[in-house]
Amino acid sequence: MYTATVPDLQWDSACNLYSATDKYEILSLKSMCSSFLKDNLTQDTACDLLILADMHQDEELKSTAQDYILNHRSIFNTNEWKLFMRMNALLAAELLYLMVKE
């Protein structure tokens, strides 16, 4: 039975659930997942959230991830960022443009 609650949600599960709720247009649950992802964003998950938001064309979630990265610039010194740049050049360029524009 669908109850619109997500007890004991973990990051990876929230990402997967977010994708499913977007696909099947379960908006209330998608909003809950989005809130969880925003509230639990870390330096280790910011690039993943940016990719997820971009894949699902969620500009609000994408903006949250971008702002987080720009406010935690030490992310740019990590191996995760280097891999992110190689695999997601357009998103990385967009983020660097926002940084220069500030």
N, C-alpha and C positions, 0 to 999 in steps of 0.2 A: 504494500500500500504506500502511495506517495504521501509523505508528511512534510516535505519542505524543510527538514532539519538535517544537519550534517554533524553529528557528534564525533568527537575525536578525529577531526580532519587533519591530515598531514599535507605538507607542501605538494608532493608528487600527486597524491590523490586529488587534491584541489585543482591542480592543473588539468588532470585527466577529466575530472568532473566538469570543470569549466568548459572544456572543448565539447563534451557531450551535450551540455545544456545549451551551448551556442548552436550546435548542429540541430538539435531537436526543439529549439526555441522555447526552453523552459526558463522564462525570464526571471522569475522570482528566485529560483535556485542559482541561476547564473549570477545574479546580483549578490547573493550570499557568498558564492565562490570568489567573485571579484573583490568583495570586502575583505574576505579572509586573506587573499593574496596581497592586497594592499597593506593590511595590518601586520602581516608576517614577512614583509619584504626585508631582505638582508643583502649585504654586499655579495654574498655567494649566489643569490637567486635573482638579482636584478637583471642580468643579461637574459636569463631564461624567461623572465616575465616580459621583457621587451619583445622577444621573439614571439611568445604566445600572443601578446596583444596585437602585434602586427599581423600575425597569421589570421586572426579573427577580426581584423579591422576594427578593433576597439580603441578608439582614439583617446578616451578617458584613461583607460588602463595603460596605454602606451605612454601617455603624458606623465602618468605617475611614475612609471619605470624610468623614463628619461630624466625627470626631475630628481629622482633618487640618485641616479648615477652622477648627475651633474653636481649634486650636493655631497657626494662621497667620491671625490675624484681619485682617491687611492685605488679605486677599481681599475683605473687606467694602467696601473702598474702590475696587474695580476696576469698570470698565465691564462686565466679564463677570458680576460679581455682580449689577449692576443689571439686566442682561438676564435672568439666571437668575431673579431675583425676579419679573419680569414674566411669564415663561413658565412658571414652576414655583412658584407662590405657596404651595401647600400644603407642598412640601418646604422652601422658604425659611422659612415660619412654624415648621415643626417644628424646624429647625436653630436659629432664634432662640430658641425655647422652651428648647431644651437649653442654650443659652448663658446665658439668664437663670436657669435652674435651678441652674447651677454655683455 
